[in-house]
Amino acid sequence: MLGIKQETLAFELGDDWSQKKVSLLEQKETVESDVLAQVAQILKVPTEAIENFDEEQAINIISNTASFDNCQQPAFFNNQPTFNPLDKMVELYERMLKQQQEMIDKLEKLIQSK
């Protein structure tokens, strides 16, 4: 749901992780607390969000809020955002640049260690 690939998560988890190992981790009913904490940190979500995740509930929330195309908009909806969309785009771009730089730094360390 966050758009993070298994390969990326495996890389972030460390040398002894692979895409296949992450795939197997996703299938587990229970995950060791230290691994769960590490995954939550990488995904930048609280461990509770992973522990209490309910796919069906998430799908219902998305499907119930995704589109208002065929509905009249209730009067209480505010059509003017309280934030500047351009600021949010810049913030997202800066965050993506930072993540890219972190990835480059990690790759350089990996190359230097070999």
Chimera marker file (.cmm) of the C-alpha trace (Angstrom):
<marker_set name="trace">
<marker id="1" x="0.000" y="0.000" z="0.000" r="1" g="1" b="0" radius="0.5"/>
<marker id="2" x="2.961" y="2.329" z="0.561" r="1" g="1" b="0" radius="0.5"/>
<marker id="3" x="4.491" y="1.524" z="-2.815" r="1" g="1" b="0" radius="0.5"/>
<marker id="4" x="7.697" y="0.091" z="-1.394" r="1" g="1" b="0" radius="0.5"/>
<marker id="5" x="9.046" y="-2.910" z="-3.264" r="1" g="1" b="0" radius="0.5"/>
<marker id="6" x="10.193" y="-6.051" z="-1.489" r="1" g="1" b="0" radius="0.5"/>
<marker id="7" x="13.686" y="-5.592" z="-2.941" r="1" g="1" b="0" radius="0.5"/>
<marker id="8" x="13.912" y="-2.110" z="-1.428" r="1" g="1" b="0" radius="0.5"/>
<marker id="9" x="12.746" y="-3.329" z="1.962" r="1" g="1" b="0" radius="0.5"/>
<marker id="10" x="15.227" y="-6.217" z="1.813" r="1" g="1" b="0" radius="0.5"/>
<marker id="11" x="18.054" y="-3.794" z="1.029" r="1" g="1" b="0" radius="0.5"/>
<marker id="12" x="17.047" y="-1.558" z="3.934" r="1" g="1" b="0" radius="0.5"/>
<marker id="13" x="16.846" y="-4.536" z="6.311" r="1" g="1" b="0" radius="0.5"/>
<marker id="14" x="20.441" y="-5.520" z="5.611" r="1" g="1" b="0" radius="0.5"/>
<marker id="15" x="22.774" y="-7.932" z="3.875" r="1" g="1" b="0" radius="0.5"/>
<marker id="16" x="21.147" y="-11.121" z="5.136" r="1" g="1" b="0" radius="0.5"/>
<marker id="17" x="17.775" y="-10.157" z="3.619" r="1" g="1" b="0" radius="0.5"/>
<marker id="18" x="16.486" y="-10.850" z="0.109" r="1" g="1" b="0" radius="0.5"/>
<marker id="19" x="13.273" y="-10.211" z="-1.813" r="1" g="1" b="0" radius="0.5"/>
<marker id="20" x="12.271" y="-13.827" z="-1.220" r="1" g="1" b="0" radius="0.5"/>
<marker id="21" x="12.872" y="-13.545" z="2.525" r="1" g="1" b="0" radius="0.5"/>
<marker id="22" x="10.717" y="-10.385" z="2.662" r="1" g="1" b="0" radius="0.5"/>
<marker id="23" x="8.008" y="-12.212" z="0.726" r="1" g="1" b="0" radius="0.5"/>
<marker id="24" x="8.082" y="-15.027" z="3.270" r="1" g="1" b="0" radius="0.5"/>
<marker id="25" x="7.982" y="-12.465" z="6.091" r="1" g="1" b="0" radius="0.5"/>
<marker id="26" x="4.810" y="-10.958" z="4.615" r="1" g="1" b="0" radius="0.5"/>
<marker id="27" x="3.124" y="-14.362" z="4.733" r="1" g="1" b="0" radius="0.5"/>
<marker id="28" x="3.851" y="-14.990" z="8.416" r="1" g="1" b="0" radius="0.5"/>
<marker id="29" x="1.097" y="-14.781" z="11.010" r="1" g="1" b="0" radius="0.5"/>
<marker id="30" x="3.521" y="-13.496" z="13.650" r="1" g="1" b="0" radius="0.5"/>
<marker id="31" x="6.760" y="-11.557" z="13.263" r="1" g="1" b="0" radius="0.5"/>
<marker id="32" x="9.542" y="-11.218" z="15.810" r="1" g="1" b="0" radius="0.5"/>
<marker id="33" x="9.276" y="-7.902" z="17.646" r="1" g="1" b="0" radius="0.5"/>
<marker id="34" x="12.777" y="-6.736" z="16.688" r="1" g="1" b="0" radius="0.5"/>
<marker id="35" x="12.132" y="-7.409" z="12.985" r="1" g="1" b="0" radius="0.5"/>
<marker id="36" x="8.719" y="-5.743" z="13.241" r="1" g="1" b="0" radius="0.5"/>
<marker id="37" x="10.273" y="-2.663" z="14.851" r="1" g="1" b="0" radius="0.5"/>
<marker id="38" x="12.918" y="-2.471" z="12.123" r="1" g="1" b="0" radius="0.5"/>
<marker id="39" x="10.323" y="-2.810" z="9.339" r="1" g="1" b="0" radius="0.5"/>
<marker id="40" x="8.102" y="-0.170" z="10.973" r="1" g="1" b="0" radius="0.5"/>
<marker id="41" x="11.047" y="2.209" z="11.198" r="1" g="1" b="0" radius="0.5"/>
<marker id="42" x="11.922" y="1.686" z="7.523" r="1" g="1" b="0" radius="0.5"/>
<marker id="43" x="8.294" y="2.178" z="6.470" r="1" g="1" b="0" radius="0.5"/>
<marker id="44" x="8.019" y="5.194" z="8.792" r="1" g="1" b="0" radius="0.5"/>
<marker id="45" x="4.883" y="3.865" z="10.476" r="1" g="1" b="0" radius="0.5"/>
<marker id="46" x="4.215" y="2.890" z="14.100" r="1" g="1" b="0" radius="0.5"/>
<marker id="47" x="4.556" y="-0.820" z="14.895" r="1" g="1" b="0" radius="0.5"/>
<marker id="48" x="0.924" y="-0.747" z="16.027" r="1" g="1" b="0" radius="0.5"/>
<marker id="49" x="-0.140" y="0.183" z="12.491" r="1" g="1" b="0" radius="0.5"/>
<marker id="50" x="1.409" y="-3.053" z="11.255" r="1" g="1" b="0" radius="0.5"/>
<marker id="51" x="0.248" y="-5.171" z="14.192" r="1" g="1" b="0" radius="0.5"/>
<marker id="52" x="-3.361" y="-3.975" z="13.902" r="1" g="1" b="0" radius="0.5"/>
<marker id="53" x="-3.491" y="-3.805" z="10.091" r="1" g="1" b="0" radius="0.5"/>
<marker id="54" x="-6.761" y="-5.066" z="8.651" r="1" g="1" b="0" radius="0.5"/>
<marker id="55" x="-6.656" y="-5.304" z="4.856" r="1" g="1" b="0" radius="0.5"/>
<marker id="56" x="-10.423" y="-5.567" z="4.490" r="1" g="1" b="0" radius="0.5"/>
<marker id="57" x="-10.961" y="-2.486" z="6.640" r="1" g="1" b="0" radius="0.5"/>
<marker id="58" x="-8.314" y="-0.542" z="4.684" r="1" g="1" b="0" radius="0.5"/>
<marker id="59" x="-9.979" y="-1.497" z="1.380" r="1" g="1" b="0" radius="0.5"/>
<marker id="60" x="-13.375" y="-0.414" z="2.727" r="1" g="1" b="0" radius="0.5"/>
<marker id="61" x="-11.996" y="2.954" z="3.814" r="1" g="1" b="0" radius="0.5"/>
<marker id="62" x="-10.361" y="3.515" z="0.432" r="1" g="1" b="0" radius="0.5"/>
<marker id="63" x="-13.418" y="2.428" z="-1.552" r="1" g="1" b="0" radius="0.5"/>
<marker id="64" x="-15.777" y="4.537" z="0.562" r="1" g="1" b="0" radius="0.5"/>
<marker id="65" x="-13.684" y="7.683" z="0.266" r="1" g="1" b="0" radius="0.5"/>
<marker id="66" x="-12.108" y="7.310" z="-3.182" r="1" g="1" b="0" radius="0.5"/>
<marker id="67" x="-14.723" y="8.872" z="-5.378" r="1" g="1" b="0" radius="0.5"/>
<marker id="68" x="-17.580" y="11.325" z="-5.082" r="1" g="1" b="0" radius="0.5"/>
<marker id="69" x="-18.132" y="11.579" z="-8.844" r="1" g="1" b="0" radius="0.5"/>
<marker id="70" x="-21.759" y="10.442" z="-8.786" r="1" g="1" b="0" radius="0.5"/>
<marker id="71" x="-22.718" y="12.110" z="-5.503" r="1" g="1" b="0" radius="0.5"/>
<marker id="72" x="-23.671" y="15.611" z="-4.635" r="1" g="1" b="0" radius="0.5"/>
<marker id="73" x="-21.096" y="17.133" z="-2.373" r="1" g="1" b="0" radius="0.5"/>
<marker id="74" x="-22.416" y="17.836" z="1.132" r="1" g="1" b="0" radius="0.5"/>
<marker id="75" x="-22.442" y="21.465" z="2.216" r="1" g="1" b="0" radius="0.5"/>
<marker id="76" x="-19.956" y="20.876" z="5.031" r="1" g="1" b="0" radius="0.5"/>
<marker id="77" x="-17.116" y="19.984" z="2.639" r="1" g="1" b="0" radius="0.5"/>
<marker id="78" x="-14.521" y="22.734" z="2.408" r="1" g="1" b="0" radius="0.5"/>
<marker id="79" x="-13.434" y="23.165" z="-1.197" r="1" g="1" b="0" radius="0.5"/>
<marker id="80" x="-10.537" y="25.435" z="-0.288" r="1" g="1" b="0" radius="0.5"/>
<marker id="81" x="-7.607" y="23.509" z="1.147" r="1" g="1" b="0" radius="0.5"/>
<marker id="82" x="-5.969" y="24.852" z="4.290" r="1" g="1" b="0" radius="0.5"/>
<marker id="83" x="-2.554" y="24.111" z="2.775" r="1" g="1" b="0" radius="0.5"/>
<marker id="84" x="-0.778" y="25.203" z="-0.347" r="1" g="1" b="0" radius="0.5"/>
<marker id="85" x="-0.665" y="22.220" z="-2.768" r="1" g="1" b="0" radius="0.5"/>
<marker id="86" x="2.544" y="23.578" z="-4.278" r="1" g="1" b="0" radius="0.5"/>
<marker id="87" x="4.189" y="23.542" z="-0.839" r="1" g="1" b="0" radius="0.5"/>
<marker id="88" x="3.146" y="19.912" z="-0.431" r="1" g="1" b="0" radius="0.5"/>
<marker id="89" x="4.661" y="19.051" z="-3.830" r="1" g="1" b="0" radius="0.5"/>
<marker id="90" x="7.924" y="20.750" z="-2.882" r="1" g="1" b="0" radius="0.5"/>
<marker id="91" x="7.916" y="18.930" z="0.454" r="1" g="1" b="0" radius="0.5"/>
<marker id="92" x="7.345" y="15.605" z="-1.294" r="1" g="1" b="0" radius="0.5"/>
<marker id="93" x="10.085" y="16.345" z="-3.838" r="1" g="1" b="0" radius="0.5"/>
<marker id="94" x="12.552" y="17.263" z="-1.081" r="1" g="1" b="0" radius="0.5"/>
<marker id="95" x="11.687" y="14.089" z="0.832" r="1" g="1" b="0" radius="0.5"/>
<marker id="96" x="12.213" y="12.017" z="-2.317" r="1" g="1" b="0" radius="0.5"/>
<marker id="97" x="15.578" y="13.708" z="-2.953" r="1" g="1" b="0" radius="0.5"/>
<marker id="98" x="16.648" y="12.988" z="0.621" r="1" g="1" b="0" radius="0.5"/>
<marker id="99" x="15.670" y="9.319" z="0.285" r="1" g="1" b="0" radius="0.5"/>
<marker id="100" x="17.514" y="9.108" z="-3.023" r="1" g="1" b="0" radius="0.5"/>
<marker id="101" x="20.638" y="10.606" z="-1.447" r="1" g="1" b="0" radius="0.5"/>
<marker id="102" x="20.387" y="8.161" z="1.466" r="1" g="1" b="0" radius="0.5"/>
<marker id="103" x="20.156" y="5.293" z="-1.022" r="1" g="1" b="0" radius="0.5"/>
<marker id="104" x="23.171" y="6.600" z="-2.952" r="1" g="1" b="0" radius="0.5"/>
<marker id="105" x="25.155" y="6.892" z="0.294" r="1" g="1" b="0" radius="0.5"/>
<marker id="106" x="24.259" y="3.325" z="1.256" r="1" g="1" b="0" radius="0.5"/>
<marker id="107" x="25.199" y="2.031" z="-2.179" r="1" g="1" b="0" radius="0.5"/>
<marker id="108" x="28.538" y="3.874" z="-2.032" r="1" g="1" b="0" radius="0.5"/>
<marker id="109" x="29.247" y="2.308" z="1.376" r="1" g="1" b="0" radius="0.5"/>
<marker id="110" x="28.316" y="-1.090" z="-0.003" r="1" g="1" b="0" radius="0.5"/>
<marker id="111" x="30.622" y="-0.632" z="-3.002" r="1" g="1" b="0" radius="0.5"/>
<marker id="112" x="33.479" y="0.579" z="-0.817" r="1" g="1" b="0" radius="0.5"/>
<marker id="113" x="33.118" y="-2.376" z="1.539" r="1" g="1" b="0" radius="0.5"/>
<marker id="114" x="33.567" y="-4.881" z="-1.303" r="1" g="1" b="0" radius="0.5"/>
<link id1="1" id2="2" r="1" g="1" b="0" radius="0.2"/>
<link id1="2" id2="3" r="1" g="1" b="0" radius="0.2"/>
<link id1="3" id2="4" r="1" g="1" b="0" radius="0.2"/>
<link id1="4" id2="5" r="1" g="1" b="0" radius="0.2"/>
<link id1="5" id2="6" r="1" g="1" b="0" radius="0.2"/>
<link id1="6" id2="7" r="1" g="1" b="0" radius="0.2"/>
<link id1="7" id2="8" r="1" g="1" b="0" radius="0.2"/>
<link id1="8" id2="9" r="1" g="1" b="0" radius="0.2"/>
<link id1="9" id2="10" r="1" g="1" b="0" radius="0.2"/>
<link id1="10" id2="11" r="1" g="1" b="0" radius="0.2"/>
<link id1="11" id2="12" r="1" g="1" b="0" radius="0.2"/>
<link id1="12" id2="13" r="1" g="1" b="0" radius="0.2"/>
<link id1="13" id2="14" r="1" g="1" b="0" radius="0.2"/>
<link id1="14" id2="15" r="1" g="1" b="0" radius="0.2"/>
<link id1="15" id2="16" r="1" g="1" b="0" radius="0.2"/>
<link id1="16" id2="17" r="1" g="1" b="0" radius="0.2"/>
<link id1="17" id2="18" r="1" g="1" b="0" radius="0.2"/>
<link id1="18" id2="19" r="1" g="1" b="0" radius="0.2"/>
<link id1="19" id2="20" r="1" g="1" b="0" radius="0.2"/>
<link id1="20" id2="21" r="1" g="1" b="0" radius="0.2"/>
<link id1="21" id2="22" r="1" g="1" b="0" radius="0.2"/>
<link id1="22" id2="23" r="1" g="1" b="0" radius="0.2"/>
<link id1="23" id2="24" r="1" g="1" b="0" radius="0.2"/>
<link id1="24" id2="25" r="1" g="1" b="0" radius="0.2"/>
<link id1="25" id2="26" r="1" g="1" b="0" radius="0.2"/>
<link id1="26" id2="27" r="1" g="1" b="0" radius="0.2"/>
<link id1="27" id2="28" r="1" g="1" b="0" radius="0.2"/>
<link id1="28" id2="29" r="1" g="1" b="0" radius="0.2"/>
<link id1="29" id2="30" r="1" g="1" b="0" radius="0.2"/>
<link id1="30" id2="31" r="1" g="1" b="0" radius="0.2"/>
<link id1="31" id2="32" r="1" g="1" b="0" radius="0.2"/>
<link id1="32" id2="33" r="1" g="1" b="0" radius="0.2"/>
<link id1="33" id2="34" r="1" g="1" b="0" radius="0.2"/>
<link id1="34" id2="35" r="1" g="1" b="0" radius="0.2"/>
<link id1="35" id2="36" r="1" g="1" b="0" radius="0.2"/>
<link id1="36" id2="37" r="1" g="1" b="0" radius="0.2"/>
<link id1="37" id2="38" r="1" g="1" b="0" radius="0.2"/>
<link id1="38" id2="39" r="1" g="1" b="0" radius="0.2"/>
<link id1="39" id2="40" r="1" g="1" b="0" radius="0.2"/>
<link id1="40" id2="41" r="1" g="1" b="0" radius="0.2"/>
<link id1="41" id2="42" r="1" g="1" b="0" radius="0.2"/>
<link id1="42" id2="43" r="1" g="1" b="0" radius="0.2"/>
<link id1="43" id2="44" r="1" g="1" b="0" radius="0.2"/>
<link id1="44" id2="45" r="1" g="1" b="0" radius="0.2"/>
<link id1="45" id2="46" r="1" g="1" b="0" radius="0.2"/>
<link id1="46" id2="47" r="1" g="1" b="0" radius="0.2"/>
<link id1="47" id2="48" r="1" g="1" b="0" radius="0.2"/>
<link id1="48" id2="49" r="1" g="1" b="0" radius="0.2"/>
<link id1="49" id2="50" r="1" g="1" b="0" radius="0.2"/>
<link id1="50" id2="51" r="1" g="1" b="0" radius="0.2"/>
<link id1="51" id2="52" r="1" g="1" b="0" radius="0.2"/>
<link id1="52" id2="53" r="1" g="1" b="0" radius="0.2"/>
<link id1="53" id2="54" r="1" g="1" b="0" radius="0.2"/>
<link id1="54" id2="55" r="1" g="1" b="0" radius="0.2"/>
<link id1="55" id2="56" r="1" g="1" b="0" radius="0.2"/>
<link id1="56" id2="57" r="1" g="1" b="0" radius="0.2"/>
<link id1="57" id2="58" r="1" g="1" b="0" radius="0.2"/>
<link id1="58" id2="59" r="1" g="1" b="0" radius="0.2"/>
<link id1="59" id2="60" r="1" g="1" b="0" radius="0.2"/>
<link id1="60" id2="61" r="1" g="1" b="0" radius="0.2"/>
<link id1="61" id2="62" r="1" g="1" b="0" radius="0.2"/>
<link id1="62" id2="63" r="1" g="1" b="0" radius="0.2"/>
<link id1="63" id2="64" r="1" g="1" b="0" radius="0.2"/>
<link id1="64" id2="65" r="1" g="1" b="0" radius="0.2"/>
<link id1="65" id2="66" r="1" g="1" b="0" radius="0.2"/>
<link id1="66" id2="67" r="1" g="1" b="0" radius="0.2"/>
<link id1="67" id2="68" r="1" g="1" b="0" radius="0.2"/>
<link id1="68" id2="69" r="1" g="1" b="0" radius="0.2"/>
<link id1="69" id2="70" r="1" g="1" b="0" radius="0.2"/>
<link id1="70" id2="71" r="1" g="1" b="0" radius="0.2"/>
<link id1="71" id2="72" r="1" g="1" b="0" radius="0.2"/>
<link id1="72" id2="73" r="1" g="1" b="0" radius="0.2"/>
<link id1="73" id2="74" r="1" g="1" b="0" radius="0.2"/>
<link id1="74" id2="75" r="1" g="1" b="0" radius="0.2"/>
<link id1="75" id2="76" r="1" g="1" b="0" radius="0.2"/>
<link id1="76" id2="77" r="1" g="1" b="0" radius="0.2"/>
<link id1="77" id2="78" r="1" g="1" b="0" radius="0.2"/>
<link id1="78" id2="79" r="1" g="1" b="0" radius="0.2"/>
<link id1="79" id2="80" r="1" g="1" b="0" radius="0.2"/>
<link id1="80" id2="81" r="1" g="1" b="0" radius="0.2"/>
<link id1="81" id2="82" r="1" g="1" b="0" radius="0.2"/>
<link id1="82" id2="83" r="1" g="1" b="0" radius="0.2"/>
<link id1="83" id2="84" r="1" g="1" b="0" radius="0.2"/>
<link id1="84" id2="85" r="1" g="1" b="0" radius="0.2"/>
<link id1="85" id2="86" r="1" g="1" b="0" radius="0.2"/>
<link id1="86" id2="87" r="1" g="1" b="0" radius="0.2"/>
<link id1="87" id2="88" r="1" g="1" b="0" radius="0.2"/>
<link id1="88" id2="89" r="1" g="1" b="0" radius="0.2"/>
<link id1="89" id2="90" r="1" g="1" b="0" radius="0.2"/>
<link id1="90" id2="91" r="1" g="1" b="0" radius="0.2"/>
<link id1="91" id2="92" r="1" g="1" b="0" radius="0.2"/>
<link id1="92" id2="93" r="1" g="1" b="0" radius="0.2"/>
<link id1="93" id2="94" r="1" g="1" b="0" radius="0.2"/>
<link id1="94" id2="95" r="1" g="1" b="0" radius="0.2"/>
<link id1="95" id2="96" r="1" g="1" b="0" radius="0.2"/>
<link id1="96" id2="97" r="1" g="1" b="0" radius="0.2"/>
<link id1="97" id2="98" r="1" g="1" b="0" radius="0.2"/>
<link id1="98" id2="99" r="1" g="1" b="0" radius="0.2"/>
<link id1="99" id2="100" r="1" g="1" b="0" radius="0.2"/>
<link id1="100" id2="101" r="1" g="1" b="0" radius="0.2"/>
<link id1="101" id2="102" r="1" g="1" b="0" radius="0.2"/>
<link id1="102" id2="103" r="1" g="1" b="0" radius="0.2"/>
<link id1="103" id2="104" r="1" g="1" b="0" radius="0.2"/>
<link id1="104" id2="105" r="1" g="1" b="0" radius="0.2"/>
<link id1="105" id2="106" r="1" g="1" b="0" radius="0.2"/>
<link id1="106" id2="107" r="1" g="1" b="0" radius="0.2"/>
<link id1="107" id2="108" r="1" g="1" b="0" radius="0.2"/>
<link id1="108" id2="109" r="1" g="1" b="0" radius="0.2"/>
<link id1="109" id2="110" r="1" g="1" b="0" radius="0.2"/>
<link id1="110" id2="111" r="1" g="1" b="0" radius="0.2"/>
<link id1="111" id2="112" r="1" g="1" b="0" radius="0.2"/>
<link id1="112" id2="113" r="1" g="1" b="0" radius="0.2"/>
<link id1="113" id2="114" r="1" g="1" b="0" radius="0.2"/>
</marker_set>
